[in-house]
Amino acid sequence: MTGASPDAPAPRRRGRPSRRAASEGPDARTRILAAARTEFAERGYDKTSIRGIARAAGVDAALVHHYFGTKDEVFAAAVEVTFEPALVVHTVLGGPPEGLGERLARFFLSVWEDPATRSPLLAILRSALTHEAAAKVLREFVLRRLLERIAAELDVPDATFRAELAASHMIGIATLRYMIRAEPLASADPEEIVAMVAPALQRYLGER
């Protein structure tokens, strides 16, 4: 029986990646997350794979599992880094109560108007509309990390319900303006949209 060549590569092991793999720089976790956002944006949830994310990030698939676990968890991390919940909550709530609706509308549109964040947001929205696993991730993130934190600060009855109504209003605008590109909404000036939408959001979130 012929023995293995001394130059043959060692067999790959499953499970936790080696210390060398985990320390591949400059920042493997950041690279994986950036690659995941790009993959989800370009391929959608269904066609994105852990192997594809790993290949785009230049790491082993085991390292993706090590940092994020399943594809659902990678998707959830991509959603979180795109939305930046702490920034959203601070921006929306950090001001006079009478300007709440305007701040929400302006911040939401500013994120969507930025090409750097619009692409992953479109991917997230498309994925949630067509794939239940992605929809579940988005629901849990929006409900627990965003709406519940905003609702907790609102001095109105049925705060969570009102926050969900406000979110549905803004998501509807995003769908028509950026995904379906319905005119004249798709070409309207963002400030015009803010002026029209802010009173409705204020009614949801600020009126008792």
C-alpha atoms as one frame of an Amber mdcrd trajectory, in Angstrom:
protein
   0.000   0.000   0.000   1.473   3.347  -0.987   1.667   5.987   1.772   0.491
   9.547   1.372   2.953  11.963  -0.194   4.705  14.150   2.387   3.807  17.138
   0.161   0.096  16.337   0.079  -2.118  18.950   1.786  -3.561  18.041   5.143
  -7.232  17.032   5.078  -9.660  19.860   5.808 -11.451  19.645   9.119 -15.028
  20.593   9.777 -16.239  22.788  12.586 -14.478  25.722  14.210 -11.903  27.295
  11.890  -8.244  27.312  12.796  -6.714  30.278  14.612  -4.876  31.147  11.420
  -8.108  31.185   9.392  -9.928  33.211  12.038  -7.185  35.829  12.109  -6.958
  36.404   8.373  -6.904  40.173   8.028  -7.392  42.978   7.820 -10.778  42.169
   9.342 -12.307  38.912   8.229 -15.665  39.536   9.884 -16.050  42.930   8.229
 -15.066  41.486   4.856 -17.589  38.682   5.221 -20.361  41.115   6.129 -19.534
  43.408   3.197 -19.484  40.417   0.855 -22.808  39.196   2.240 -24.453  42.554
   1.598 -23.175  42.523  -1.980 -24.211  38.921  -2.599 -27.720  39.460  -1.211
 -28.033  42.676  -3.228 -26.944  41.091  -6.503 -28.376  37.577  -6.183 -31.267
  37.889  -3.762 -31.794  35.754  -0.688 -32.651  32.510  -2.431 -29.607  32.387
  -4.724 -27.082  33.549  -2.135 -25.081  30.805  -0.428 -22.592  30.632   2.420
 -19.990  29.335  -0.040 -20.648  32.255  -2.375 -20.277  34.755   0.468 -17.065
  33.067   1.581 -15.675  33.094  -1.939 -16.485  36.802  -2.358 -14.850  37.593
   0.999 -11.769  35.497   0.266 -12.230  33.209   3.275 -13.198  29.618   3.971
 -16.900  28.848   4.352 -16.185  27.543   7.870 -15.168  31.056   8.876 -18.550
  32.423   7.777 -20.273  29.777   9.911 -17.927  30.610  12.782 -18.844  34.280
  12.825 -22.495  34.188  11.776 -23.846  30.625  11.828 -26.581  30.012   9.248
 -27.500  31.968   6.127 -30.468  33.424   8.011 -28.090  34.784  10.640 -25.794
  36.269   7.993 -28.845  37.912   6.434 -29.928  39.275   9.831 -26.462  40.763
  10.366 -26.601  42.368   6.917 -30.005  43.861   7.740 -28.722  45.259  11.025
 -25.613  46.880   9.576 -27.722  48.418   6.806 -30.357  49.872   9.120 -28.081
  50.786  12.068 -30.932  50.636  14.613 -29.247  52.802  17.251 -28.765  55.587
  14.708 -32.354  55.273  13.486 -33.810  55.472  16.991 -31.583  58.404  18.005
 -32.350  60.346  14.829 -36.103  59.802  14.986 -36.550  60.390  18.716 -33.788
  62.953  19.310 -35.791  66.150  18.983 -39.070  67.933  19.775 -42.140  65.661
  19.723 -43.893  67.866  17.172 -41.169  67.147  14.593 -41.214  63.365  14.947
 -42.998  62.639  11.672 -40.761  64.945   9.665 -37.571  63.490  11.160 -38.700
  59.944  10.384 -39.651  60.788   6.798 -36.454  62.722   6.108 -34.159  60.099
   7.647 -35.891  57.229   5.846 -35.664  58.929   2.472 -32.048  60.004   3.044
 -31.056  56.365   3.550 -32.899  55.261   0.411 -31.563  58.144  -1.677 -27.955
  57.148  -0.930 -26.837  54.665  -3.659 -24.499  52.957  -1.166 -27.394  51.908
   1.066 -30.189  51.722  -1.512 -28.865  48.573  -3.188 -28.744  46.395  -0.042
 -32.076  47.822   1.106 -33.670  46.844  -2.206 -32.204  43.366  -1.846 -33.590
  43.073   1.661 -37.031  44.237   0.571 -37.133  41.963  -2.508 -35.955  39.008
  -0.446 -38.568  39.592   2.242 -41.328  39.791  -0.367 -40.357  36.528  -2.050
 -38.823  34.318   0.641 -40.417  33.471   3.991 -37.117  32.966   5.830 -35.962
  36.429   4.799 -39.361  37.904   5.694 -39.131  36.344   9.157 -35.679  37.820
   9.728 -36.838  41.258   8.618 -40.020  41.081  10.705 -38.112  40.154  13.830
 -35.506  42.839  13.253 -37.979  45.615  12.435 -40.335  44.670  15.262 -37.822
  43.990  18.017 -34.879  46.235  17.187 -36.625  49.240  15.675 -40.360  49.567
  16.196 -40.470  48.353  19.791 -37.648  50.712  20.767 -39.381  53.637  19.090
 -42.787  52.673  20.503 -41.346  52.498  24.022 -40.551  56.213  23.819 -43.897
  57.326  22.398 -46.411  58.912  24.733 -49.433  57.658  22.805 -51.923  54.797
  23.158 -51.337  51.652  21.064 -47.752  52.767  20.443 -46.551  49.560  18.756
 -49.551  49.489  16.417 -48.960  53.133  15.509 -45.252  52.493  14.893 -46.150
  49.590  12.594 -48.563  51.816  10.657 -45.818  54.399  10.210 -43.415  51.700
   9.040 -45.972  50.326   6.567 -46.435  53.826   5.153 -42.702  54.276   4.560
 -42.169  50.764   3.186 -45.001  51.361   0.744 -43.289  54.520  -0.473 -39.986
  52.656  -0.836 -41.658  49.888  -2.831 -43.360  52.251  -5.275 -40.524  54.783
  -5.593 -37.432  52.587  -5.682 -38.585  49.106  -6.670 -41.590  49.591  -8.969
 -40.513  53.134  -9.915 -44.085  54.384 -10.285 -44.352  57.898 -11.657 -44.641
  60.650 -10.593 -43.505  59.340  -7.191 -40.257  57.902  -8.579 -39.123  61.300
  -9.874 -40.510  63.493  -7.098 -38.131  65.650  -5.088 -37.442  64.014  -1.684
 -38.358  67.228   0.145 -41.738  67.251  -1.580 -42.347  63.707  -0.338 -41.273
  64.669   3.179 -43.693  67.608   3.179 -46.589  65.405   2.073 -45.835  62.386
   4.269 -44.649  63.989   7.525 -48.144  65.044   8.735 -49.442  61.484   8.348
 -46.473  60.042  10.244 -46.894  62.693  12.919 -50.519  61.676  13.308 -49.508
  58.038  13.741 -46.717  58.690  16.220 -47.455  61.943  17.983 -51.195  62.513
  18.301 -53.087  60.985  21.201
